[in-house]
Amino acid sequence: AAGMVDKAVAVLANLATTQEGRFAIGGEGGIPALVEVLELGSQRGKEHAAASLLQLCTNSNRFRSVVLQEGAIPPLVALSQSGTPRAKEKASALLRHFREQRHAAPGRVVRVRHIEQ
C-alpha cells in the first residue's frame, strides 16, 4: 500500500507543476492528504508531498493559508532536518517561503491601508 501512496503522491507532484494541476489538487481536497503524507508517509512520499506543497504555496495565497491551517509546519520542520536531500531542500524552501510571506504581509497591509485612506 505504501508503494501505491508513493506513486500517487509522485503524480500529484508532477501535476502541481502546472496551473491546472494546482487548481485540481487545491480545489479537490488534496492539501489535507498531502499534509498527512508529510506526517505519516514514507521518505519518498514525504519528498513528493513537500515538492507538491511548495508548488501550491508559492503560486497561491489561498492554498498557502490552507496548508498552514492543516498544520504543515511541524512535519515540514522535521522533514527539513531528517528527510532525503531533496525532501530537506523542498521543506526548507517552503518554510522559508512561509517566513518571507509572514514578514512581507504587515508591510503590504500598511500600504493598502494607506492607499485606502
N, C-alpha and C positions, 0 to 999 in steps of 0.2 A: 504493500500500500504506500509506503514511503516513496518508493521509486515513481509511482504514478503521481504523487503530490509534487515531487521534484520536477517531473516533466510538465505538469500543468502550470507550475509557477514559472518555469522557463518560457513557456508560451506567453504567459502574461508579461514577462519582462520584455519579450520581443514586441508584443502589442503596445506596450507602454511607450515605445519609441515613436509612435505615430499619434497625431491628434485624435483621430477617430478611435484608436485603441484606448487612449487615456480616457476619453469620454465614456466608452463602453465599460471599462473597469470601474471608474469612479461612479458612474451612474447606475450600475447594476449591483452595487453592494460588494464590490471586490476588495475595497480597502480593509474592512474588518478581517477578511480572510487572509490578506497579505500580512497584517499585523500579527495574526495568530501564527502564521508560519514563522515570522520573526521570533516569536516566543518559543514555539514548540517544534519547529521543523528541523530537518537535517541541516548540516553545514551548507550543503549545496542549495537546499531550499531557502535557507536564510539569505544566502548570497543573492539569489534571484529576486527574493522579496524586497531586499534593500534596494536593488537596482530599479525595480518597478516603482517603489515608493519615491525614490529620488526623481524619477521622470515625472511622476504625478505631481509632486510637490513643487518642483521648480517651474512647472508650467501652469499651475492653478492655485490661487489663494484659497479657493473653496475646498479643493482636495487637501491642501496643506492643513486647513482647520480640522477636517475630518480625521486626518492621520493623527494629529495632536490629541483630539478628543478620544481617539481609540487607545491612547496610552502607549504610543510607539517609542517614547523617549527611553524608558528603562531598557527594553530589549535592544534598541539601537546602541545605547552606551555599552551594553555587554558585548554586542557584536563588534563594535569598534575596537574592543580590547582583546577579543578572543576568537574572532572569526577567521575565515580564509583570507588571504591577502586581498582579494577582490572585494569580499564582504566588508573587511575593515575599511577599505577605501570608500565604498559606497555609503556605509553607515556614517563614517566621519564626514563625508561631503554633505550628507543630509542633515546631520547635527549642526554643521557649520551654516548651512542654509537657514535652519530654524533660528540660530543665533543672530545671523545678519538681518533676517526679516523682523525679529523682535526689536533689534536696535534701530532699524530703519522706521518702524511703524510710528513711534511717537513724533518724530520729525515730520513725517508725512501728514499726520493728523493735524499738527500745528499749522502747517502750510495750508491745508484745506480749510481749516477754521479761519485763518487769516484772509483767505480769498473770499470766504462766505460773508465776512463782516464787510 
